[in-house]
Structure formats: structure tokens, C-alpha cells
Amino acid sequence: MTAKPLDDLLNWRYATKKMDPSKAVPQEKVDAIIDAIRMAPTSSGTQPFELIVVTNPDIRSKIAEAAGGQAQITDGSHVLVFAAWDNYTTERIDEVVDLNVEARGDLPMLHAYYDNLKSNYLPRDAETNYAHAARQAYIALGIALVAAAEQEVDSTPMEGFDPNTVDTILGLKKRGLRSVVLMPLGYRDPTADWLLPMDKVRKSRDTIVTEVN
Ligand SMILES: Cc1cc2nc3c(=O)[nH]c(=O)nc-3n(C[C@H](O)[C@H](O)[C@H](O)COP(=O)(O)O)c2cc1C
């Protein structure tokens, strides 16, 4: 596959509404998308989320029910569930420090940096910390959407679901995780997706950009 310009990928992808249930995304393409998620930048490199990759049809049916019956969840072959840490903890941050030591050695500034981060994050309430972690998951979602397009895989970013129900279905609470956003993967059904022929709706550059020179 030759590399496509980013602009083409962004125009090719769309929030797919109808996927073809007869087509499954090959594992190597799923792996490429997962790797892009793993490589996403996060604040202070904490990567404060996990990814649950659901193929099980029964579980996907339950998730679809918690998402107002959105059929992409069951018509696609995979659902990526971005699940953020429910809070920052000493243990979680220490694991990040260990990972840094492993990769780069025990640099003197490392401990001071993460000690400072702990003194900022740990006194905050869990909801504030969860919201911060969830924002990091959204960065990975954005990269995943582009990575899927690069793999010529269709996807739908999804916030339209009940997170508490999905947390229960996947047993996330006991793992200290909360579902943030879903991303079904599959292949568009070109004959049945009403959104496919429609033009993209985007604000003009002037509307969203203020240049301060
Ligand atoms: C965070 C987020 C949540 C979304 N939730 C849903 C959803 O639950 N169901 C859905 O069909 N589309 C959902 N969308 C798709 C948006 O409506 C869509 O991305 C937007 O209208 C732009 O269209 P495009 O992605 O087709 O270019 C969501 C998009 C984002 C980024």
C-alpha cells in the first residue's frame, strides 16, 4: 500500500453509519491501529488509559444495547473501548517512572519531575483526574481514526453510550477504569450507508482560526 496524503485520508474517513457485517478487519490492520494508539502522545507520558478490544459477538450486542442500538458495534468486527484511569495514584505514576528508567536510565531529573506531578495530581479529586486521563484517551482516539483510514478500515468515534453500563459489561470498575469513547472497526456498506454520499460539513478556516501575528 502506498502512503496516501493526510488530506486524502481525512476526506476518505467518515463516521460510518452502516458497516457490512460479512467483512472482518484482518488482525494485522487491527494491530497497526492499536500500535498507533500505543504511540499517541499523552501529558507527561503517563498513558493513563487502556484499550479493550472486543470481538465477542454477545458482548458487542450488550455494548450496542448500551449505545442506543448503534449497529456499527455489531455490524463491524471489532470494537475498541478507550478506558481511562478512574484516578491517578502513586502506584500508577511510579510505574511510569519505572518505564522511563527502563528506557532511558535513572536520570536525576526524572524523580523530581514525577514527584512534582504527584504533588499536583494526587490531592485532586478523582473526577478531575479522570477527566484529565480521559482527555489523553481522546488524543489516542484522534490518532486511531487516522490510523484506521490509513489501513483503509472504516470506523465510528462514539460517545453515544452509557459509560456505567459499558463499565459493568466489561468489568472495568474493579480494574480502576472508566469507558470514555468507543470506536467500532469494520467496512462501510456502500449500498446501505446514507452518510457515505454526503459532503463533509466543516467550518471554514476563517471561522475557527484566529491568527495573532
Ligand atoms: C468524540 C466523538 C463522539 C461521537 N459520537 C458518535 C456516536 O455516538 N455515534 C455516531 O454515529 N457518530 C458519532 N460521532 C461522529 C460525529 O458526529 C462525526 O465525526 C462528525 O459529525 C464529523 O463527521 P465525519 O466524522 O463523518 O467527518 C462522534 C464523533 C466524535 C469525535
Ligand as a Chemical Component Dictionary entry (heavy atoms), coordinates in Angstrom:
data_LIG
# 
_chem_comp.id                   LIG 
_chem_comp.type                 NON-POLYMER 
_chem_comp.pdbx_formal_charge   0 
_chem_comp.three_letter_code    LIG 
# 
loop_
_chem_comp_atom.comp_id 
_chem_comp_atom.atom_id 
_chem_comp_atom.alt_atom_id 
_chem_comp_atom.type_symbol 
_chem_comp_atom.charge 
_chem_comp_atom.model_Cartn_x 
_chem_comp_atom.model_Cartn_y 
_chem_comp_atom.model_Cartn_z 
_chem_comp_atom.pdbx_ordinal 
LIG C1  C1  C 0 -15.999 12.116 20.362 1  
LIG C2  C2  C 0 -16.972 11.788 19.287 2  
LIG C3  C3  C 0 -18.154 11.153 19.587 3  
LIG C4  C4  C 0 -19.051 10.779 18.568 4  
LIG N1  N1  N 0 -20.146 10.011 18.861 5  
LIG C5  C5  C 0 -20.850 9.471  17.837 6  
LIG C6  C6  C 0 -21.824 8.476  18.068 7  
LIG O1  O1  O 0 -22.102 8.066  19.201 8  
LIG N2  N2  N 0 -22.458 7.933  17.002 9  
LIG C7  C7  C 0 -22.182 8.308  15.704 10 
LIG O2  O2  O 0 -22.770 7.756  14.762 11 
LIG N3  N3  N 0 -21.277 9.273  15.454 12 
LIG C8  C8  C 0 -20.594 9.843  16.482 13 
LIG N4  N4  N 0 -19.613 10.776 16.229 14 
LIG C9  C9  C 0 -19.370 11.177 14.842 15 
LIG C10 C10 C 0 -19.522 12.669 14.578 16 
LIG O3  O3  O 0 -20.865 13.033 14.506 17 
LIG C11 C11 C 0 -18.757 12.971 13.300 18 
LIG O4  O4  O 0 -17.400 12.656 13.496 19 
LIG C12 C12 C 0 -18.871 14.423 12.850 20 
LIG O5  O5  O 0 -20.189 14.747 12.538 21 
LIG C13 C13 C 0 -17.987 14.694 11.632 22 
LIG O6  O6  O 0 -18.304 13.828 10.575 23 
LIG P1  P1  P 0 -17.278 12.795 9.950  24 
LIG O7  O7  O 0 -16.586 12.073 11.123 25 
LIG O8  O8  O 0 -18.147 11.835 9.192  26 
LIG O9  O9  O 0 -16.297 13.525 9.121  27 
LIG C14 C14 C 0 -18.760 11.147 17.239 28 
LIG C15 C15 C 0 -17.570 11.830 16.962 29 
LIG C16 C16 C 0 -16.681 12.124 17.947 30 
LIG C17 C17 C 0 -15.376 12.779 17.574 31 
# 
loop_
_chem_comp_bond.comp_id 
_chem_comp_bond.atom_id_1 
_chem_comp_bond.atom_id_2 
_chem_comp_bond.value_order 
_chem_comp_bond.pdbx_ordinal 
LIG C1  C2  SING 1  
LIG C2  C3  SING 2  
LIG C2  C16 DOUB 3  
LIG C3  C4  DOUB 4  
LIG C4  N1  SING 5  
LIG C4  C14 SING 6  
LIG N1  C5  DOUB 7  
LIG C5  C6  SING 8  
LIG C5  C8  SING 9  
LIG C6  O1  DOUB 10 
LIG C6  N2  SING 11 
LIG N2  C7  SING 12 
LIG C7  O2  DOUB 13 
LIG C7  N3  SING 14 
LIG N3  C8  DOUB 15 
LIG C8  N4  SING 16 
LIG N4  C9  SING 17 
LIG N4  C14 SING 18 
LIG C9  C10 SING 19 
LIG C10 O3  SING 20 
LIG C10 C11 SING 21 
LIG C11 O4  SING 22 
LIG C11 C12 SING 23 
LIG C12 O5  SING 24 
LIG C12 C13 SING 25 
LIG C13 O6  SING 26 
LIG O6  P1  SING 27 
LIG P1  O7  DOUB 28 
LIG P1  O8  SING 29 
LIG P1  O9  SING 30 
LIG C14 C15 DOUB 31 
LIG C15 C16 SING 32 
LIG C16 C17 SING 33 
# 
